[in-house]
């Protein structure tokens, strides 16, 4: 890591460095865990590319690979990989701006990557099979409302649960926040056929629309 960089997100994965490297440095690997499915109809300021496939292709084309230890993206952020026996320490590092207010400058970047890296952890540590499909839910609600909505499930690290069906539910909300604010949730499932995925999407859409204001559901 360069001297003018500092880490803002760190997690240790129960997976070897080679497996993590493929997942973060290739288009095929990124498609297995990164982000959520969307198309040109849902592009916008937060989703600037015409679909997830194009977003991933842009990430790969705009990155520089350094051994099997560092992926440098064109926005000057980097993912670094450090082997720790059979585990791997993954860090998101950013430019170390002197005198910066880090919460303002990189808070959103850290939150977004923390959200996605839990998807990486799930993919590498549970080894799901079949095609990955996602449901993205956004709107306005309190953290407590979202926490209640996503139950039941087993806690999965920082801000996620695994449902009894084995789906990862990543929560972008502070459960302790009593105020209504923008919130989002990604439901990640593997190996569902079209009918099963449609049923999953319908269940979550029904629950989401009953709780949040200005609900958005993708796809």
C-alpha positions in Angstrom: 0.0 0.0 0.0 1.3 3.4 -0.9 2.4 5.8 1.8 -0.4 8.3 0.9 -3.2 5.8 1.3 -5.1 4.8 4.4 -7.5 1.9 5.1 -11.2 2.7 5.8 -12.7 -0.8 5.7 -11.1 -4.1 6.7 -12.5 -7.6 7.0 -10.9 -11.0 7.3 -12.4 -13.7 5.0 -12.2 -17.4 5.7 -11.0 -18.0 2.2 -7.5 -18.4 0.6 -5.9 -15.4 -1.2 -6.2 -17.0 -4.7 -10.0 -17.4 -4.4 -10.4 -13.8 -3.1 -8.2 -12.5 -5.9 -10.3 -14.1 -8.6 -13.4 -12.8 -7.0 -12.2 -9.1 -6.9 -10.1 -8.9 -10.0 -12.1 -10.6 -12.8 -15.5 -9.9 -14.4 -16.5 -13.5 -13.9 -15.6 -13.4 -10.2 -17.3 -10.0 -9.6 -20.5 -11.2 -11.2 -20.8 -13.9 -8.4 -21.2 -11.4 -5.6 -20.8 -7.7 -6.4 -23.7 -5.2 -6.1 -27.2 -6.0 -7.3 -28.9 -6.6 -10.6 -30.3 -3.7 -12.5 -30.6 -2.5 -16.1 -30.7 0.7 -18.1 -34.2 1.4 -16.9 -32.8 1.9 -13.4 -29.6 3.8 -14.1 -29.1 7.2 -12.5 -26.6 9.1 -10.4 -26.1 6.2 -8.0 -26.0 3.7 -10.8 -24.3 5.5 -13.7 -23.9 2.6 -16.1 -26.4 0.8 -18.2 -26.7 -2.3 -16.1 -24.7 -4.3 -13.7 -22.7 -6.2 -16.4 -21.5 -2.9 -17.9 -20.7 -1.5 -14.4 -18.5 -4.6 -13.7 -16.9 -4.4 -17.1 -16.0 -0.7 -16.4 -14.5 -1.7 -13.0 -12.3 -4.3 -14.6 -11.3 -2.2 -17.6 -10.5 0.8 -15.3 -8.4 -1.1 -12.7 -4.8 -1.9 -12.4 -3.7 -5.3 -11.0 -0.6 -5.6 -8.8 0.4 -9.2 -8.3 -2.3 -10.9 -6.3 -2.2 -8.3 -3.6 -3.8 -5.1 -4.9 -6.5 -3.9 -7.2 -6.3 -0.2 -8.0 -9.5 1.4 -9.4 -9.6 4.5 -11.5 -11.3 6.5 -8.7 -8.1 6.2 -6.7 -9.5 3.6 -4.3 -7.9 0.2 -3.9 -8.6 -3.2 -2.5 -5.6 -4.9 -0.9 -5.3 -8.6 -0.1 -3.0 -10.0 2.6 -2.7 -13.7 3.1 -3.2 -14.9 6.7 -2.7 -18.6 6.5 -5.8 -20.0 4.8 -7.6 -16.7 5.4 -7.3 -13.4 3.6 -7.4 -9.8 5.1 -9.2 -7.5 2.6 -8.8 -3.7 3.1 -10.3 -0.8 1.1 -7.8 2.0 1.0 -8.2 5.6 -0.1 -6.0 8.7 -0.6 -4.8 10.1 2.8 -6.0 13.7 2.4 -4.3 15.8 5.1 -6.8 17.6 7.3 -9.8 15.8 5.7 -13.1 15.3 7.5 -13.2 11.5 6.9 -16.8 11.0 7.7 -17.8 13.6 5.1 -15.2 12.7 2.5 -15.3 8.9 2.6 -18.2 7.9 4.8 -20.5 7.0 1.8 -17.6 5.1 0.1 -16.9 3.1 3.2 -20.6 2.3 3.8 -21.1 1.2 0.2 -18.0 -1.1 0.1 -18.8 -2.5 3.6 -22.2 -3.4 2.3 -20.8 -5.2 -0.8 -17.9 -6.9 0.9 -20.3 -8.7 3.1 -21.7 -10.1 -0.1 -18.2 -11.2 -1.0 -17.8 -12.9 2.4 -21.1 -14.8 2.0 -20.1 -16.0 -1.5 -16.7 -17.2 -0.5 -17.5 -18.6 2.9 -20.8 -20.4 2.1 -19.9 -21.5 -1.4 -23.5 -21.2 -2.8 -24.3 -22.9 -6.1 -26.2 -21.7 -9.1 -26.9 -18.3 -10.7 -26.9 -15.3 -8.3 -30.0 -13.1 -8.4 -30.8 -10.1 -6.3 -33.7 -8.0 -5.1 -32.8 -4.4 -4.3 -35.2 -2.5 -2.0 -34.9 1.3 -1.2 -37.1 3.9 0.5 -37.5 5.8 3.7 -38.0 4.2 7.1 -36.5 4.1 10.6 -33.8 1.6 11.3 -36.0 -0.2 13.8 -38.7 -0.7 11.1 -36.2 -2.2 8.7 -34.7 -4.4 11.4 -38.1 -5.8 12.2 -39.0 -6.2 8.5 -36.0 -8.4 7.6 -36.6 -11.0 10.4 -36.4 -13.9 10.9 -32.9 -14.9 10.2 -29.5 -15.7 11.6 -27.1 -12.8 12.1 -24.4 -12.6 9.5 -21.5 -10.4 10.6 -22.0 -6.6 10.6 -25.4 -5.7 9.2 -26.8 -8.8 7.5 -28.8 -11.9 8.2 -29.1 -15.2 6.5 -32.8 -16.2 6.1 -34.0 -19.7 6.9 -34.1 -20.3 3.1 -30.3 -19.5 3.0 -30.6 -16.1 1.3 -28.3 -13.2 2.4 -30.1 -10.0 3.4 -27.8 -7.0 3.6 -29.2 -4.1 5.5 -28.3 -0.4 4.8 -29.9 1.1 7.9 -28.9 1.8 11.5 -31.3 -0.2 13.8 -30.8 2.3 16.6 -31.8 5.3 14.5 -35.3 6.4 15.6 -35.6 8.9 12.7 -37.0 8.1 9.3 -34.2 8.2 6.7 -33.2 6.7 3.4 -32.6 3.0 3.8 -31.9 0.1 1.5 -31.7 -3.7 1.5 -30.2 -6.2 -0.9 -31.6 -9.8 -0.9 -29.1 -12.2 -2.5 -30.1 -15.6 -3.6 -28.4 -18.4 -5.6 -29.8 -21.2 -7.7 -33.4 -20.1 -8.0 -35.3 -20.7 -11.2 -37.5 -18.0 -12.7 -40.7 -19.0 -10.7 -38.9 -19.3 -7.4 -37.2 -15.9 -7.9 -40.5 -14.3 -8.9 -42.0 -15.6 -5.7 -39.1 -14.3 -3.6 -39.3 -10.9 -5.2 -43.1 -10.7 -4.7 -42.8 -11.6 -1.0 -40.2 -9.0 -0.3 -42.0 -6.3 -2.4 -45.2 -6.9 -0.4 -43.4 -6.6 2.9 -41.4 -3.6 1.8 -44.2 -1.6 0.4 -46.2 -2.1 3.6 -43.5 -0.4 5.7 -41.4 2.2 3.9 -42.2 5.5 2.2 -41.3 6.0 -1.5 -40.5 2.3 -2.0 -38.3 1.3 -4.9 -37.8 -2.3 -5.9 -35.2 -3.5 -8.5 -35.5 -5.5 -10.6 
